[in-house]
Every structure is written in C-alpha cells, then in structure tokens.
Amino acid sequence: MGVVLPVLFALFAAFSNALATVLQRRAALTVPQSEGFRPGLVLDLLRRPVWVAGILAVIAAGVGQAAALATGALALVQPLFVLELPLALLIASLLTRQRLPGALWLAVAGVVAGLGLALVAASPAGNRTDVPPERWVVVLPACAVIVVLLAVAGLRRPPGRARAGCLGAATAVCYALTAALMKSSVHVLDDHGVGGFLTSWETYAFGAVGVCALLLLEHAMQGGPLVASQPALTLGDACVSIALGVVLYEEHLRSGWWLLPQLLGVGVVCAGVLALARAGQGAP
C-alpha cells in the first residue's frame, strides 16, 4: 500500500487537473487576447461559469495532490502528472464530440507505457518530512529566476506556440515548486496540527507560488494552442519535480543498469508527447 495510495491520489489529481485545463482554456478563449501580462485577466474569467468550474476542478486536484504527497515521494507523485496531456486531449474531444485519430490513441498508449516503464525502473524511494533551510535558500531564488526568464521570453513573443510553450514551461516550474512546498507544509500539518500549519512559512509560500502558477497558466492557455503549452507544462513539471525531490528531500532513484529502462521509458514518453502534439493539432 506504500505505493498504491500515492499513485491513486496522484491519478485522481491528474484527471482533475486535465479537466481544469480544458475548462480554463475554453474560458480563456472567450476574453480579449492581451499582448502582455494582465492581472485583470483573472477578473474577466471570474465572470465565466466554465472557468469557475475549472477552478473547482483545480481545488479537487489540489486535495488529491496533497494526499499523494503526504503518502509518497515527490519524484513518484509529480511525474504521474504527465498523464494530464493525454487526459486533457481526451476530455477535450469528448466535450466537443470530435473523434480521435488513431495516431492519437497510439500516442496515448505510448505515454502511459513509457511512464510506467520509467517509474518502475526508477522506483523512487524516500519520504523525508523536513528540509534544511539552507536548501530552500538555494532552490527558491533559482526557481524564481528561471520562471522570470521563461515568462519574459514568452511575453515578448506574439501569440502562438512559442509564447504558449515558454509560459507553459514557466508554469511547470511553479507547479513543481508548489508541490515541493506543499509536501513540506502537509507534513507540518501532520506533525504540529492546524496551528503549526497556519504559522509555517511553507504554507504561505506554496499558496503564493500556486497563485503565480495559476496566473501564468491562464496566460499560457490564452497565448497559444493547448498542444504547445500542455507538453511544456507536463514534461517540465515532471523533470523539475524529480530534481527537487532529489535535492530537497533526498529521494533516491535506481542507478546502474536500471538507467537503461529509465531512459527508454523517458524516450517513449517524449515521443508520445510529441506525437500527441502533432496528432492533436485539431483539438481545441
């Protein structure tokens, strides 16, 4: 049960996030497109019921993610969110009643199989409950710089794939950092109760980073096609989360000959994601 519970919680969260992504994109396309960073975009979206439904799905995903992170390793939980891409495209096709091409189904199978192979071979282990402050001092500024550079690069581009990809990658870094901070604050809640949770800096940090991720996500959804922003978001989240799991929580991945099936699985996932992007060009 040590692996089953976090996997189930993570799968529920991935589905909820995929649903939220589709709903939020549909809402984002109904408001005027902005050339720069516009905080008022969220206020415009609040008037759209479909966007509010997407936010409810985000909340459900957050609950599932918190439960997954409380019971499993960051390097195990977050890579499962790669499944958001095929799930988002499948949900979008159901909402629009469009038939999926055979290539799309093959790509979905590739992502699922590759992810399963990579995770089984890597066998992420470790569930450290505290992180030394000196590690946060290094990680937080580094992530902030990366996010700013990606966001600036994206906003300097005209609406299209490049813009959506850069903003999706920036959102991915925020997502991974939010998950790392959430994992820490959830363990504070478990060890010290509500009082400790409400006085922990990690609680307010993951809330603040989560808000930044939400704002970046809306601009990514509005800035270009889903097939550009979602691959950058899902793959970026997985990669950054694995790195944060190792650096912050001292999580371990199998080495030696196990690296071969890990690399094979990662390659299959990447090929599947790229195929999804090509095959899903007609998806909303």
Summary of the structure (lengths in Angstrom):
residues: 284
radius of gyration: 18.1
end to end distance: 38.0
largest distance: 53.9
contacts: 1023
relative contact order: 0.17
helix: 81%
strand: 1%
